Amino acid sequence: AQKITQTQPGMFVQEKEAVTLDCTYDTSDQSYGLFWYKQPSSGEMIFLIYQGSYDEQNATEGRYSLNFQKARKSANLVISASQLGDSAMYFCAMRDDFNKFYFGSGTKLNVKP
Amino acid sequence: EPEVTQTPSHQVTQMGQEVILRCVPISNHLYFYWYRQILGQKVEFLVSFYNNEISEKSEIFDDQFSVERPDGSNFTLKIRSTKLEDSAMYFCASRTGGRQPQHFGDGTRLSIL
């Protein structure tokens, strides 16, 4: 069964606008972690933001915030004030209780000038 | 800032040959991982390693794969008899534990001819 689902293969956003990238997950674990990574065209994987399953507040890191809705099992990434350099693939990932990581299929974000 | 380093950046190998991909995780990290990403596809978990043994592995990680941490700093992935479908980007990652994210190396692009 698919653990992480990203339903948006591609997204466009106008520069300086906000964009939400969707992620839903499937687990019966009580303790888990949710992550977002950015993969530019150069190929490296860059950690953006983390949300723990017991965290009551949504995580924020600069222009990135994670909209965590535990009951819906969703962990959407919100990028505010998009920049041209935000154009990349974005992967949602989950760490389960056995320390195994699962990645979604990714969303390709294009920021238009 | 400390980094995960992977060598080589690109490896070209004849089908049927053995290949060893090398990684130097961040020095105080305790958990080590290998992933692969076939071109244009999602990141797939291969194996996790903790306390000098494999803690989890995926169905992809069959008998032709093995991992070693031979000297306390290097973390290697060996593919015994490569197949065309092993062509992919291979990422090494490490983390300290708990809530901490994985830090990824820049990857090794493996091309099987």
Chai-1 contact restraints between the chains, C-beta under 6 A:
chainA,res_idxA,chainB,res_idxB,connection_type,confidence,min_distance_angstrom,max_distance_angstrom,comment,restraint_id
A,F35,B,P101,contact,1.0,0.0,6.0,A-B,restraint_1
A,G43,B,G107,contact,1.0,0.0,6.0,A-B,restraint_2
A,E44,B,D106,contact,1.0,0.0,6.0,A-B,restraint_3
A,M45,B,F104,contact,1.0,0.0,6.0,A-B,restraint_4
A,F47,B,P101,contact,1.0,0.0,6.0,A-B,restraint_5
A,Y50,B,P101,contact,1.0,0.0,6.0,A-B,restraint_6
A,G52,B,R99,contact,1.0,0.0,6.0,A-B,restraint_7
A,F98,B,E56,contact,1.0,0.0,6.0,A-B,restraint_8
A,N99,B,S48,contact,1.0,0.0,6.0,A-B,restraint_9
A,K100,B,E56,contact,1.0,0.0,6.0,A-B,restraint_10
A,F101,B,F45,contact,1.0,0.0,6.0,A-B,restraint_11
A,F103,B,K42,contact,1.0,0.0,6.0,A-B,restraint_12
A,F103,B,V43,contact,1.0,0.0,6.0,A-B,restraint_13
A,S105,B,K42,contact,1.0,0.0,6.0,A-B,restraint_14
A,G106,B,K42,contact,1.0,0.0,6.0,A-B,restraint_15
